[in-house]
Amino acid sequence: MYFPYFRGRQYELIALRELAQKKLIGSLIIPVVEPVKNSSTLKVH
């Protein structure tokens, strides 16, 4: 398993969302996001 750590910046969140939508993040990769502030990018639709 791989746990990449992200600070929750807007561009990091957008990149994670796009990777997830394109199914490019496998089940063995679990991103850890430190929320810096409330962001609509972080919400799951």
PyMOL Python script that loads the backbone (N, CA, C, O; Angstrom):
from pymol import cmd

cmd.read_pdbstr("""\
ATOM      1  N   MET A   1       0.834  -1.181   0.000  1.00  0.00           N
ATOM      2  CA  MET A   1       0.000   0.000   0.000  1.00  0.00           C
ATOM      3  C   MET A   1       0.876   1.241   0.000  1.00  0.00           C
ATOM      4  O   MET A   1       1.979   1.248   0.547  1.00  0.00           O
ATOM      5  N   TYR A   2       0.365   2.276  -0.619  1.00  0.00           N
ATOM      6  CA  TYR A   2       1.074   3.541  -0.712  1.00  0.00           C
ATOM      7  C   TYR A   2       0.141   4.642  -0.236  1.00  0.00           C
ATOM      8  O   TYR A   2      -0.993   4.740  -0.704  1.00  0.00           O
ATOM      9  N   PHE A   3       0.610   5.476   0.694  1.00  0.00           N
ATOM     10  CA  PHE A   3      -0.177   6.550   1.268  1.00  0.00           C
ATOM     11  C   PHE A   3       0.477   7.901   0.971  1.00  0.00           C
ATOM     12  O   PHE A   3       1.177   8.439   1.828  1.00  0.00           O
ATOM     13  N   PRO A   4       0.263   8.467  -0.237  1.00  0.00           N
ATOM     14  CA  PRO A   4       0.834   9.784  -0.522  1.00  0.00           C
ATOM     15  C   PRO A   4       0.148  10.854   0.329  1.00  0.00           C
ATOM     16  O   PRO A   4      -1.059  10.793   0.562  1.00  0.00           O
ATOM     17  N   TYR A   5       0.914  11.816   0.780  1.00  0.00           N
ATOM     18  CA  TYR A   5       0.430  12.871   1.672  1.00  0.00           C
ATOM     19  C   TYR A   5       0.282  14.171   0.900  1.00  0.00           C
ATOM     20  O   TYR A   5       1.218  14.609   0.230  1.00  0.00           O
ATOM     21  N   PHE A   6      -0.891  14.790   0.989  1.00  0.00           N
ATOM     22  CA  PHE A   6      -1.170  16.051   0.303  1.00  0.00           C
ATOM     23  C   PHE A   6      -1.632  17.082   1.313  1.00  0.00           C
ATOM     24  O   PHE A   6      -2.301  16.745   2.290  1.00  0.00           O
ATOM     25  N   ARG A   7      -1.280  18.337   1.082  1.00  0.00           N
ATOM     26  CA  ARG A   7      -1.664  19.431   1.977  1.00  0.00           C
ATOM     27  C   ARG A   7      -3.067  19.968   1.701  1.00  0.00           C
ATOM     28  O   ARG A   7      -3.530  20.847   2.427  1.00  0.00           O
ATOM     29  N   GLY A   8      -3.742  19.481   0.703  1.00  0.00           N
ATOM     30  CA  GLY A   8      -5.104  19.921   0.425  1.00  0.00           C
ATOM     31  C   GLY A   8      -5.162  21.209  -0.375  1.00  0.00           C
ATOM     32  O   GLY A   8      -6.151  21.938  -0.312  1.00  0.00           O
ATOM     33  N   ARG A   9      -4.120  21.488  -1.119  1.00  0.00           N
ATOM     34  CA  ARG A   9      -4.123  22.667  -1.987  1.00  0.00           C
ATOM     35  C   ARG A   9      -5.074  22.419  -3.151  1.00  0.00           C
ATOM     36  O   ARG A   9      -5.328  21.272  -3.520  1.00  0.00           O
ATOM     37  N   GLN A  10      -5.590  23.484  -3.721  1.00  0.00           N
ATOM     38  CA  GLN A  10      -6.602  23.370  -4.777  1.00  0.00           C
ATOM     39  C   GLN A  10      -6.124  22.518  -5.950  1.00  0.00           C
ATOM     40  O   GLN A  10      -6.861  21.652  -6.422  1.00  0.00           O
ATOM     41  N   TYR A  11      -4.916  22.747  -6.420  1.00  0.00           N
ATOM     42  CA  TYR A  11      -4.438  22.013  -7.596  1.00  0.00           C
ATOM     43  C   TYR A  11      -4.175  20.547  -7.282  1.00  0.00           C
ATOM     44  O   TYR A  11      -4.356  19.687  -8.143  1.00  0.00           O
ATOM     45  N   GLU A  12      -3.749  20.255  -6.050  1.00  0.00           N
ATOM     46  CA  GLU A  12      -3.567  18.861  -5.659  1.00  0.00           C
ATOM     47  C   GLU A  12      -4.910  18.137  -5.624  1.00  0.00           C
ATOM     48  O   GLU A  12      -5.018  16.994  -6.068  1.00  0.00           O
ATOM     49  N   LEU A  13      -5.936  18.811  -5.093  1.00  0.00           N
ATOM     50  CA  LEU A  13      -7.259  18.200  -5.004  1.00  0.00           C
ATOM     51  C   LEU A  13      -7.863  17.970  -6.390  1.00  0.00           C
ATOM     52  O   LEU A  13      -8.484  16.938  -6.643  1.00  0.00           O
ATOM     53  N   ILE A  14      -7.675  18.935  -7.273  1.00  0.00           N
ATOM     54  CA  ILE A  14      -8.178  18.781  -8.641  1.00  0.00           C
ATOM     55  C   ILE A  14      -7.480  17.612  -9.328  1.00  0.00           C
ATOM     56  O   ILE A  14      -8.122  16.821 -10.019  1.00  0.00           O
ATOM     57  N   ALA A  15      -6.176  17.504  -9.140  1.00  0.00           N
ATOM     58  CA  ALA A  15      -5.421  16.400  -9.746  1.00  0.00           C
ATOM     59  C   ALA A  15      -5.893  15.055  -9.206  1.00  0.00           C
ATOM     60  O   ALA A  15      -6.053  14.107  -9.975  1.00  0.00           O
ATOM     61  N   LEU A  16      -6.115  14.956  -7.910  1.00  0.00           N
ATOM     62  CA  LEU A  16      -6.610  13.706  -7.326  1.00  0.00           C
ATOM     63  C   LEU A  16      -7.991  13.356  -7.857  1.00  0.00           C
ATOM     64  O   LEU A  16      -8.270  12.196  -8.161  1.00  0.00           O
ATOM     65  N   ARG A  17      -8.862  14.372  -7.967  1.00  0.00           N
ATOM     66  CA  ARG A  17     -10.211  14.132  -8.488  1.00  0.00           C
ATOM     67  C   ARG A  17     -10.166  13.602  -9.918  1.00  0.00           C
ATOM     68  O   ARG A  17     -10.874  12.653 -10.256  1.00  0.00           O
ATOM     69  N   GLU A  18      -9.336  14.215 -10.753  1.00  0.00           N
ATOM     70  CA  GLU A  18      -9.237  13.780 -12.147  1.00  0.00           C
ATOM     71  C   GLU A  18      -8.657  12.375 -12.256  1.00  0.00           C
ATOM     72  O   GLU A  18      -9.117  11.578 -13.073  1.00  0.00           O
ATOM     73  N   LEU A  19      -7.658  12.067 -11.446  1.00  0.00           N
ATOM     74  CA  LEU A  19      -7.086  10.719 -11.460  1.00  0.00           C
ATOM     75  C   LEU A  19      -8.126   9.684 -11.036  1.00  0.00           C
ATOM     76  O   LEU A  19      -8.201   8.598 -11.611  1.00  0.00           O
ATOM     77  N   ALA A  20      -8.923  10.026 -10.032  1.00  0.00           N
ATOM     78  CA  ALA A  20      -9.954   9.101  -9.574  1.00  0.00           C
ATOM     79  C   ALA A  20     -11.037   8.912 -10.636  1.00  0.00           C
ATOM     80  O   ALA A  20     -11.505   7.794 -10.850  1.00  0.00           O
ATOM     81  N   GLN A  21     -11.436   9.991 -11.300  1.00  0.00           N
ATOM     82  CA  GLN A  21     -12.462   9.890 -12.341  1.00  0.00           C
ATOM     83  C   GLN A  21     -11.991   9.047 -13.515  1.00  0.00           C
ATOM     84  O   GLN A  21     -12.781   8.330 -14.129  1.00  0.00           O
ATOM     85  N   LYS A  22     -10.700   9.134 -13.825  1.00  0.00           N
ATOM     86  CA  LYS A  22     -10.143   8.363 -14.938  1.00  0.00           C
ATOM     87  C   LYS A  22      -9.682   6.978 -14.508  1.00  0.00           C
ATOM     88  O   LYS A  22      -9.126   6.218 -15.300  1.00  0.00           O
ATOM     89  N   LYS A  23      -9.927   6.659 -13.218  1.00  0.00           N
ATOM     90  CA  LYS A  23      -9.562   5.364 -12.639  1.00  0.00           C
ATOM     91  C   LYS A  23      -8.072   5.063 -12.790  1.00  0.00           C
ATOM     92  O   LYS A  23      -7.684   3.934 -13.090  1.00  0.00           O
ATOM     93  N   LEU A  24      -7.248   6.080 -12.581  1.00  0.00           N
ATOM     94  CA  LEU A  24      -5.800   5.928 -12.658  1.00  0.00           C
ATOM     95  C   LEU A  24      -5.162   5.732 -11.288  1.00  0.00           C
ATOM     96  O   LEU A  24      -3.955   5.510 -11.187  1.00  0.00           O
ATOM     97  N   ILE A  25      -5.976   5.813 -10.231  1.00  0.00           N
ATOM     98  CA  ILE A  25      -5.487   5.525  -8.880  1.00  0.00           C
ATOM     99  C   ILE A  25      -5.996   4.143  -8.515  1.00  0.00           C
ATOM    100  O   ILE A  25      -7.205   3.924  -8.439  1.00  0.00           O
ATOM    101  N   GLY A  26      -5.083   3.212  -8.288  1.00  0.00           N
ATOM    102  CA  GLY A  26      -5.458   1.846  -7.948  1.00  0.00           C
ATOM    103  C   GLY A  26      -5.920   1.723  -6.507  1.00  0.00           C
ATOM    104  O   GLY A  26      -5.843   2.679  -5.735  1.00  0.00           O
ATOM    105  N   SER A  27      -6.395   0.555  -6.156  1.00  0.00           N
ATOM    106  CA  SER A  27      -6.913   0.322  -4.803  1.00  0.00           C
ATOM    107  C   SER A  27      -5.809   0.271  -3.761  1.00  0.00           C
ATOM    108  O   SER A  27      -6.090   0.348  -2.565  1.00  0.00           O
ATOM    109  N   LEU A  28      -4.567   0.143  -4.186  1.00  0.00           N
ATOM    110  CA  LEU A  28      -3.457   0.106  -3.241  1.00  0.00           C
ATOM    111  C   LEU A  28      -2.874   1.488  -2.956  1.00  0.00           C
ATOM    112  O   LEU A  28      -1.940   1.616  -2.163  1.00  0.00           O
ATOM    113  N   ILE A  29      -3.417   2.519  -3.595  1.00  0.00           N
ATOM    114  CA  ILE A  29      -2.973   3.895  -3.359  1.00  0.00           C
ATOM    115  C   ILE A  29      -4.088   4.627  -2.623  1.00  0.00           C
ATOM    116  O   ILE A  29      -5.189   4.797  -3.146  1.00  0.00           O
ATOM    117  N   ILE A  30      -3.785   5.058  -1.398  1.00  0.00           N
ATOM    118  CA  ILE A  30      -4.778   5.744  -0.569  1.00  0.00           C
ATOM    119  C   ILE A  30      -4.221   7.119  -0.214  1.00  0.00           C
ATOM    120  O   ILE A  30      -3.386   7.228   0.683  1.00  0.00           O
ATOM    121  N   PRO A  31      -4.670   8.175  -0.904  1.00  0.00           N
ATOM    122  CA  PRO A  31      -4.158   9.516  -0.612  1.00  0.00           C
ATOM    123  C   PRO A  31      -4.600   9.989   0.773  1.00  0.00           C
ATOM    124  O   PRO A  31      -5.745   9.786   1.179  1.00  0.00           O
ATOM    125  N   VAL A  32      -3.683  10.616   1.478  1.00  0.00           N
ATOM    126  CA  VAL A  32      -3.979  11.229   2.770  1.00  0.00           C
ATOM    127  C   VAL A  32      -3.972  12.737   2.535  1.00  0.00           C
ATOM    128  O   VAL A  32      -2.953  13.305   2.141  1.00  0.00           O
ATOM    129  N   VAL A  33      -5.115  13.383   2.780  1.00  0.00           N
ATOM    130  CA  VAL A  33      -5.248  14.809   2.511  1.00  0.00           C
ATOM    131  C   VAL A  33      -5.394  15.555   3.831  1.00  0.00           C
ATOM    132  O   VAL A  33      -6.317  15.293   4.602  1.00  0.00           O
ATOM    133  N   GLU A  34      -4.481  16.485   4.085  1.00  0.00           N
ATOM    134  CA  GLU A  34      -4.584  17.358   5.250  1.00  0.00           C
ATOM    135  C   GLU A  34      -5.420  18.560   4.843  1.00  0.00           C
ATOM    136  O   GLU A  34      -4.966  19.367   4.031  1.00  0.00           O
ATOM    137  N   PRO A  35      -6.628  18.706   5.381  1.00  0.00           N
ATOM    138  CA  PRO A  35      -7.449  19.854   4.992  1.00  0.00           C
ATOM    139  C   PRO A  35      -6.859  21.157   5.517  1.00  0.00           C
ATOM    140  O   PRO A  35      -6.652  21.314   6.720  1.00  0.00           O
ATOM    141  N   VAL A  36      -6.593  22.083   4.613  1.00  0.00           N
ATOM    142  CA  VAL A  36      -6.053  23.379   4.985  1.00  0.00           C
ATOM    143  C   VAL A  36      -7.208  24.327   5.298  1.00  0.00           C
ATOM    144  O   VAL A  36      -7.147  25.092   6.260  1.00  0.00           O
ATOM    145  N   LYS A  37      -8.253  24.273   4.484  1.00  0.00           N
ATOM    146  CA  LYS A  37      -9.475  25.046   4.714  1.00  0.00           C
ATOM    147  C   LYS A  37     -10.601  24.358   3.957  1.00  0.00           C
ATOM    148  O   LYS A  37     -10.344  23.483   3.130  1.00  0.00           O
ATOM    149  N   ASN A  38     -11.833  24.737   4.226  1.00  0.00           N
ATOM    150  CA  ASN A  38     -12.968  24.159   3.508  1.00  0.00           C
ATOM    151  C   ASN A  38     -12.841  24.472   2.027  1.00  0.00           C
ATOM    152  O   ASN A  38     -12.528  25.598   1.638  1.00  0.00           O
ATOM    153  N   SER A  39     -13.089  23.460   1.210  1.00  0.00           N
ATOM    154  CA  SER A  39     -12.962  23.637  -0.230  1.00  0.00           C
ATOM    155  C   SER A  39     -14.043  22.830  -0.927  1.00  0.00           C
ATOM    156  O   SER A  39     -14.293  21.679  -0.570  1.00  0.00           O
ATOM    157  N   SER A  40     -14.682  23.431  -1.917  1.00  0.00           N
ATOM    158  CA  SER A  40     -15.684  22.700  -2.694  1.00  0.00           C
ATOM    159  C   SER A  40     -15.019  21.618  -3.527  1.00  0.00           C
ATOM    160  O   SER A  40     -15.680  20.658  -3.924  1.00  0.00           O
ATOM    161  N   THR A  41     -13.723  21.749  -3.802  1.00  0.00           N
ATOM    162  CA  THR A  41     -12.994  20.737  -4.579  1.00  0.00           C
ATOM    163  C   THR A  41     -12.879  19.437  -3.787  1.00  0.00           C
ATOM    164  O   THR A  41     -12.800  18.359  -4.376  1.00  0.00           O
ATOM    165  N   LEU A  42     -12.870  19.530  -2.460  1.00  0.00           N
ATOM    166  CA  LEU A  42     -12.690  18.366  -1.616  1.00  0.00           C
ATOM    167  C   LEU A  42     -13.967  17.537  -1.474  1.00  0.00           C
ATOM    168  O   LEU A  42     -13.900  16.351  -1.151  1.00  0.00           O
ATOM    169  N   LYS A  43     -15.122  18.147  -1.710  1.00  0.00           N
ATOM    170  CA  LYS A  43     -16.397  17.454  -1.540  1.00  0.00           C
ATOM    171  C   LYS A  43     -16.587  16.403  -2.619  1.00  0.00           C
ATOM    172  O   LYS A  43     -16.250  16.615  -3.784  1.00  0.00           O
ATOM    173  N   VAL A  44     -17.137  15.259  -2.207  1.00  0.00           N
ATOM    174  CA  VAL A  44     -17.421  14.164  -3.139  1.00  0.00           C
ATOM    175  C   VAL A  44     -18.808  14.378  -3.717  1.00  0.00           C
ATOM    176  O   VAL A  44     -19.756  14.674  -2.989  1.00  0.00           O
ATOM    177  N   HIS A  45     -18.920  14.226  -5.020  1.00  0.00           N
ATOM    178  CA  HIS A  45     -20.215  14.445  -5.686  1.00  0.00           C
ATOM    179  C   HIS A  45     -20.886  13.130  -5.900  1.00  0.00           C
ATOM    180  O   HIS A  45     -21.988  13.081  -6.446  1.00  0.00           O
TER     181      HIS A  45
END
""", "prot")
cmd.dss("prot")
cmd.show_as("cartoon", "prot")
cmd.util.cbc("prot")
cmd.orient("prot")
